[in-house]
């Protein structure tokens, strides 16, 4: 049976997790997805999950730093229903591939941009790595239920990237529906920092970053849960060993992780949640 996106062609210019997962779902839904990589390959190929993110896609290499590569990209866009990119704002315009450039040639194209910090503002040109965005947004500032102690905090789960991928997917599918009605594409935009602000992201803090901001304005109406004295329910937390080395653990709810902490004398320091 045909999938809901059968017959659609998607160009995936994105690099990294958010765009790749978004187009992966489109491929699973039946779309033909063409992964566009620079000479030398996607810089995220080193990540173990890359092959999973990009399964079910075709591949093409284009050098956007050359006139020939840019012209090939423009022509390829003419064959597509959807284009997904995750470059910093201004990069696609530099190559003549911005939404305005392509919309003049192909008004039915649905164009999706996934950035770290959005299209505007002082951080728009900062590279949108999950860790950078999460740190700047405050997600790593004692928002993981970390114990009150000195030392590093770290959010190992790429929550922002995941939510950004799903926001992009929803936006693309909605834009395609609108195109069916008015025969014109549009520019879908989302970002990792926007995704981290989801009020449903309880792992980003006591009810999410939005709830934390509301609590500052009206603490009686939006009370903040006090920080946990133990490990978070996720349990990705750096702990210090006897020789002073910091050790990053995986999910502490897994029994062998709990046993390991106890074996090195750390189990008694924490009350395990869940």
The 8 nearest C-alpha neighbors of each residue, nearest first, counted from 0:
[[1, 2, 3, 5, 29, 28, 4, 27],
 [2, 0, 5, 3, 29, 4, 28, 6],
 [1, 3, 29, 28, 5, 4, 0, 27],
 [2, 4, 28, 5, 29, 1, 30, 25],
 [5, 3, 29, 30, 28, 2, 7, 6],
 [6, 4, 29, 30, 2, 7, 3, 1],
 [5, 7, 30, 4, 8, 31, 29, 3],
 [8, 6, 30, 5, 4, 80, 31, 9],
 [9, 7, 31, 79, 80, 30, 32, 81],
 [8, 10, 32, 81, 79, 82, 80, 31],
 [11, 9, 82, 33, 32, 83, 81, 12],
 [10, 12, 34, 83, 13, 35, 33, 82],
 [13, 11, 84, 35, 83, 10, 34, 14],
 [14, 12, 84, 85, 18, 11, 83, 19],
 [13, 15, 85, 41, 43, 18, 12, 19],
 [16, 14, 43, 17, 19, 18, 13, 49],
 [15, 17, 19, 18, 20, 160, 14, 52],
 [18, 16, 164, 160, 19, 20, 163, 161],
 [19, 17, 21, 13, 20, 16, 164, 22],
 [18, 20, 16, 22, 21, 52, 17, 23],
 [21, 19, 23, 52, 22, 17, 18, 164],
 [20, 22, 164, 18, 168, 23, 19, 24],
 [21, 23, 25, 19, 24, 20, 26, 18],
 [24, 22, 20, 26, 25, 21, 19, 52],
 [25, 23, 27, 26, 22, 21, 28, 20],
 [24, 26, 22, 28, 23, 27, 30, 29],
 [27, 25, 30, 23, 29, 28, 24, 32],
 [26, 28, 24, 29, 25, 23, 30, 55],
 [29, 27, 2, 25, 4, 26, 3, 30],
 [28, 30, 5, 2, 4, 26, 27, 25],
 [31, 29, 26, 7, 4, 5, 25, 8],
 [30, 32, 8, 26, 9, 7, 33, 29],
 [33, 31, 9, 56, 26, 8, 10, 30],
 [34, 32, 57, 10, 58, 56, 11, 9],
 [33, 35, 58, 11, 57, 59, 10, 56],
 [36, 34, 12, 59, 60, 11, 58, 33],
 [35, 37, 60, 40, 41, 61, 59, 34],
 [38, 36, 40, 61, 62, 60, 39, 41],
 [37, 39, 40, 60, 62, 36, 61, 41],
 [40, 38, 37, 41, 36, 42, 60, 62],
 [41, 39, 36, 37, 38, 42, 44, 60],
 [40, 42, 43, 36, 44, 14, 37, 39],
 [43, 41, 44, 40, 45, 14, 39, 15],
 [44, 42, 45, 41, 15, 46, 14, 49],
 [45, 43, 46, 42, 41, 49, 40, 50],
 [46, 44, 43, 47, 42, 49, 48, 41],
 [45, 47, 49, 44, 48, 43, 50, 15],
 [48, 46, 49, 45, 50, 44, 51, 43],
 [47, 49, 51, 46, 50, 52, 44, 45],
 [50, 48, 52, 51, 46, 47, 44, 53],
 [49, 51, 53, 52, 48, 54, 47, 44],
 [52, 50, 48, 54, 49, 53, 47, 23],
 [53, 51, 49, 20, 19, 50, 54, 23],
 [54, 52, 50, 51, 56, 23, 19, 49],
 [53, 55, 51, 56, 52, 50, 23, 26],
 [54, 56, 26, 53, 57, 23, 27, 32],
 [57, 55, 32, 54, 33, 53, 34, 58],
 [56, 58, 33, 34, 32, 55, 59, 31],
 [59, 57, 34, 33, 35, 56, 60, 36],
 [58, 60, 35, 34, 36, 61, 33, 57],
 [61, 59, 36, 37, 35, 38, 62, 58],
 [62, 60, 68, 37, 63, 36, 59, 35],
 [61, 63, 68, 64, 37, 65, 38, 60],
 [62, 64, 68, 69, 65, 61, 94, 66],
 [63, 65, 62, 66, 68, 69, 94, 67],
 [64, 66, 68, 63, 67, 62, 69, 70],
 [67, 65, 69, 68, 70, 64, 63, 62],
 [68, 66, 70, 65, 69, 71, 62, 63],
 [67, 69, 62, 63, 71, 61, 65, 70],
 [68, 70, 63, 72, 66, 71, 67, 73],
 [71, 69, 73, 67, 72, 68, 66, 74],
 [70, 72, 68, 74, 69, 73, 75, 67],
 [71, 73, 75, 69, 70, 74, 76, 68],
 [74, 72, 70, 76, 75, 71, 69, 77],
 [73, 75, 71, 77, 76, 72, 70, 78],
 [76, 74, 72, 77, 73, 78, 71, 79],
 [77, 75, 73, 79, 78, 74, 72, 10],
 [76, 78, 74, 75, 79, 105, 73, 104],
 [77, 79, 76, 75, 80, 74, 8, 9],
 [80, 78, 8, 76, 81, 77, 9, 10],
 [79, 81, 108, 8, 7, 9, 109, 78],
 [80, 82, 9, 109, 79, 110, 108, 10],
 [83, 81, 10, 110, 9, 111, 11, 109],
 [82, 84, 111, 11, 12, 112, 13, 110],
 [85, 83, 13, 12, 112, 86, 113, 111],
 [84, 86, 13, 113, 114, 112, 14, 18],
 [87, 85, 84, 90, 88, 114, 91, 13],
 [86, 88, 124, 90, 89, 114, 126, 85],
 [89, 87, 118, 90, 124, 86, 123, 91],
 [88, 90, 92, 91, 93, 87, 97, 86],
 [89, 91, 93, 92, 88, 87, 86, 94],
 [90, 92, 96, 97, 94, 93, 89, 95],
 [91, 93, 97, 95, 89, 94, 90, 96],
 [94, 92, 90, 91, 95, 89, 96, 97],
 [95, 93, 91, 92, 96, 69, 63, 90],
 [94, 96, 92, 93, 97, 91, 100, 69],
 [97, 95, 91, 92, 94, 100, 101, 98],
 [98, 96, 92, 91, 100, 99, 95, 101],
 [97, 99, 101, 100, 102, 110, 96, 186],
 [98, 100, 102, 97, 101, 103, 96, 92],
 [101, 99, 97, 98, 102, 103, 96, 95],
 [100, 102, 104, 98, 103, 99, 105, 96],
 [103, 101, 106, 105, 99, 104, 100, 98],
 [102, 104, 101, 100, 105, 106, 99, 98],
 [105, 103, 101, 102, 106, 100, 77, 99],
 [104, 106, 102, 107, 108, 103, 101, 77],
 [105, 107, 102, 108, 183, 103, 184, 104],
 [108, 106, 184, 183, 105, 182, 109, 178],
 [109, 107, 184, 80, 106, 105, 81, 110],
 [110, 108, 184, 81, 185, 80, 186, 82],
 [109, 111, 186, 82, 81, 187, 108, 83],
 [112, 110, 187, 83, 188, 186, 82, 84],
 [111, 113, 188, 84, 85, 83, 187, 114],
 [114, 112, 85, 189, 190, 188, 84, 111],
 [115, 113, 190, 117, 85, 116, 127, 87],
 [127, 114, 116, 191, 190, 117, 192, 132],
 [117, 115, 123, 192, 114, 190, 122, 191],
 [116, 118, 190, 114, 119, 123, 115, 189],
 [117, 119, 88, 123, 116, 120, 114, 188],
 [120, 118, 123, 117, 121, 122, 116, 88],
 [119, 121, 123, 122, 118, 117, 116, 124],
 [120, 122, 123, 119, 124, 125, 116, 118],
 [123, 121, 125, 124, 120, 116, 119, 117],
 [122, 124, 116, 119, 120, 125, 121, 118],
 [123, 125, 122, 87, 126, 88, 121, 116],
 [126, 124, 122, 123, 127, 87, 115, 116],
 [125, 127, 128, 124, 115, 87, 131, 114],
 [115, 128, 126, 114, 125, 132, 129, 116],
 [127, 129, 131, 130, 126, 132, 115, 133],
 [128, 130, 132, 131, 133, 157, 127, 160],
 [131, 129, 133, 132, 128, 134, 154, 157],
 [132, 130, 134, 128, 129, 133, 135, 127],
 [131, 133, 135, 129, 134, 130, 136, 192],
 [134, 132, 138, 136, 130, 135, 131, 129],
 [133, 135, 131, 137, 139, 132, 136, 138],
 [136, 134, 132, 137, 133, 131, 138, 139],
 [135, 137, 133, 134, 138, 132, 192, 195],
 [138, 136, 140, 134, 139, 135, 133, 142],
 [137, 139, 133, 140, 142, 203, 136, 134],
 [140, 138, 134, 137, 141, 142, 153, 152],
 [141, 139, 137, 142, 138, 152, 134, 143],
 [140, 142, 145, 143, 139, 144, 152, 138],
 [143, 141, 204, 140, 138, 144, 203, 139],
 [144, 142, 145, 141, 231, 204, 202, 203],
 [143, 145, 231, 227, 142, 226, 141, 230],
 [146, 144, 143, 141, 230, 231, 227, 147],
 [147, 145, 228, 229, 148, 227, 144, 230],
 [148, 146, 145, 228, 149, 226, 141, 227],
 [147, 149, 146, 150, 145, 151, 228, 152],
 [150, 148, 151, 147, 152, 146, 239, 145],
 [149, 151, 148, 152, 237, 245, 239, 238],
 [152, 150, 153, 237, 149, 245, 236, 238],
 [153, 151, 139, 237, 150, 236, 154, 141],
 [152, 154, 139, 155, 236, 151, 237, 235],
 [153, 155, 156, 139, 235, 152, 143, 157],
 [154, 156, 153, 235, 157, 236, 249, 130],
 [155, 157, 158, 154, 235, 159, 233, 161],
 [158, 156, 160, 159, 129, 161, 155, 154],
 [157, 159, 161, 160, 156, 162, 195, 200],
 [158, 160, 195, 191, 194, 162, 161, 157],
 [161, 159, 17, 163, 157, 158, 162, 191],
 [160, 162, 164, 158, 163, 159, 17, 157],
 [161, 163, 165, 159, 194, 164, 160, 166],
 [164, 162, 166, 160, 194, 161, 165, 191],
 [165, 163, 17, 21, 167, 161, 162, 166],
 [164, 166, 168, 162, 167, 163, 169, 21],
 [167, 165, 163, 169, 168, 164, 162, 170],
 [168, 166, 170, 164, 165, 169, 163, 171],
 [167, 169, 165, 171, 21, 166, 170, 164],
 [170, 168, 166, 172, 171, 167, 173, 165],
 [169, 171, 167, 173, 168, 172, 187, 174],
 [172, 170, 174, 168, 173, 169, 167, 175],
 [171, 173, 175, 169, 174, 170, 168, 176],
 [174, 172, 176, 170, 171, 175, 169, 177],
 [175, 173, 177, 171, 176, 172, 170, 178],
 [174, 176, 178, 172, 177, 173, 171, 179],
 [175, 177, 173, 179, 174, 178, 172, 180],
 [176, 178, 174, 180, 179, 175, 181, 173],
 [179, 177, 182, 183, 175, 181, 180, 176],
 [178, 180, 176, 177, 182, 181, 175, 183],
 [179, 181, 177, 178, 182, 176, 183, 175],
 [180, 182, 178, 183, 179, 177, 184, 176],
 [183, 181, 178, 179, 180, 107, 184, 177],
 [184, 182, 107, 178, 181, 106, 185, 108],
 [183, 185, 107, 109, 108, 178, 106, 174],
 [186, 184, 109, 110, 187, 174, 183, 108],
 [185, 187, 110, 111, 109, 188, 98, 184],
 [186, 188, 111, 170, 110, 112, 185, 171],
 [189, 187, 112, 111, 113, 186, 190, 167],
 [188, 190, 113, 167, 163, 112, 114, 193],
 [191, 189, 114, 193, 115, 113, 117, 192],
 [190, 192, 159, 115, 194, 193, 163, 160],
 [193, 191, 195, 194, 190, 116, 132, 115],
 [194, 192, 190, 196, 191, 195, 189, 197],
 [193, 195, 191, 163, 159, 196, 192, 162],
 [196, 194, 159, 192, 197, 193, 191, 158],
 [195, 197, 208, 193, 194, 209, 198, 192],
 [196, 198, 199, 200, 195, 194, 207, 209],
 [199, 197, 207, 209, 200, 196, 206, 210],
 [198, 200, 197, 201, 207, 206, 196, 202],
 [201, 199, 207, 197, 202, 198, 203, 206],
 [200, 202, 206, 207, 203, 204, 199, 205],
 [203, 201, 204, 200, 143, 207, 205, 142],
 [204, 202, 207, 201, 138, 200, 142, 143],
 [205, 203, 142, 207, 202, 201, 206, 143],
 [204, 206, 207, 224, 201, 223, 203, 211],
 [205, 207, 201, 210, 204, 198, 200, 199],
 [208, 206, 204, 198, 201, 200, 203, 210],
 [207, 209, 211, 196, 210, 212, 203, 204],
 [208, 210, 212, 211, 207, 198, 196, 213],
 [209, 211, 213, 212, 208, 207, 206, 214],
 [212, 210, 214, 208, 209, 213, 207, 215],
 [211, 213, 209, 215, 214, 210, 208, 216],
 [212, 214, 210, 216, 211, 215, 217, 209],
 [215, 213, 218, 221, 211, 217, 212, 216],
 [214, 216, 212, 213, 217, 218, 211, 221],
 [217, 215, 213, 214, 218, 212, 221, 211],
 [216, 218, 214, 219, 220, 215, 213, 221],
 [219, 217, 214, 221, 222, 220, 215, 216],
 [220, 218, 217, 221, 222, 214, 216, 223],
 [219, 221, 218, 217, 222, 214, 213, 216],
 [220, 222, 214, 218, 219, 217, 213, 223],
 [223, 221, 218, 219, 214, 220, 224, 217],
 [224, 222, 205, 225, 214, 221, 211, 218],
 [223, 225, 205, 226, 222, 227, 206, 204],
 [226, 224, 223, 227, 205, 144, 228, 222],
 [227, 225, 144, 228, 224, 145, 146, 141],
 [226, 228, 144, 229, 146, 145, 225, 231],
 [229, 227, 146, 226, 147, 230, 145, 269],
 [230, 228, 270, 269, 227, 146, 271, 231],
 [229, 231, 234, 271, 145, 144, 272, 232],
 [232, 230, 144, 234, 233, 143, 145, 229],
 [231, 233, 234, 272, 273, 230, 252, 144],
 [234, 232, 231, 235, 250, 251, 252, 230],
 [233, 235, 231, 250, 251, 232, 230, 236],
 [236, 234, 249, 250, 248, 233, 155, 154],
 [235, 237, 234, 248, 247, 238, 153, 152],
 [236, 238, 247, 246, 245, 248, 152, 151],
 [239, 237, 246, 245, 236, 247, 240, 248],
 [238, 240, 245, 244, 243, 246, 241, 237],
 [241, 239, 243, 244, 242, 245, 238, 246],
 [240, 242, 243, 239, 244, 263, 264, 265],
 [243, 241, 240, 244, 239, 245, 246, 263],
 [244, 242, 240, 241, 239, 245, 246, 238],
 [245, 243, 240, 239, 242, 246, 241, 238],
 [244, 246, 239, 238, 237, 240, 243, 247],
 [245, 247, 238, 237, 239, 248, 244, 240],
 [248, 246, 237, 236, 238, 245, 249, 235],
 [249, 247, 235, 236, 246, 237, 250, 251],
 [248, 250, 235, 251, 234, 247, 256, 236],
 [249, 251, 234, 252, 235, 233, 253, 248],
 [252, 250, 234, 253, 256, 257, 249, 235],
 [251, 253, 250, 254, 273, 234, 257, 256],
 [252, 254, 251, 256, 255, 250, 257, 249],
 [255, 253, 257, 256, 252, 258, 251, 259],
 [254, 256, 258, 257, 253, 259, 251, 252],
 [257, 255, 259, 251, 258, 254, 253, 260],
 [258, 256, 254, 260, 255, 259, 251, 261],
 [259, 257, 255, 261, 256, 260, 262, 254],
 [258, 260, 262, 256, 261, 257, 255, 263],
 [261, 259, 266, 265, 257, 263, 262, 258],
 [260, 262, 266, 264, 258, 265, 259, 263],
 [261, 263, 259, 260, 264, 258, 265, 266],
 [264, 262, 260, 261, 265, 259, 240, 266],
 [263, 265, 261, 262, 266, 260, 267, 268],
 [266, 264, 260, 261, 268, 267, 263, 269],
 [265, 267, 261, 260, 268, 264, 269, 257],
 [266, 268, 265, 269, 261, 264, 270, 260],
 [269, 267, 265, 266, 270, 264, 229, 261],
 [268, 270, 229, 267, 266, 271, 230, 265],
 [271, 269, 229, 272, 230, 268, 267, 228],
 [270, 272, 230, 269, 229, 273, 251, 252],
 [273, 271, 232, 230, 270, 231, 229, 252],
 [272, 232, 271, 252, 231, 233, 251, 270]]
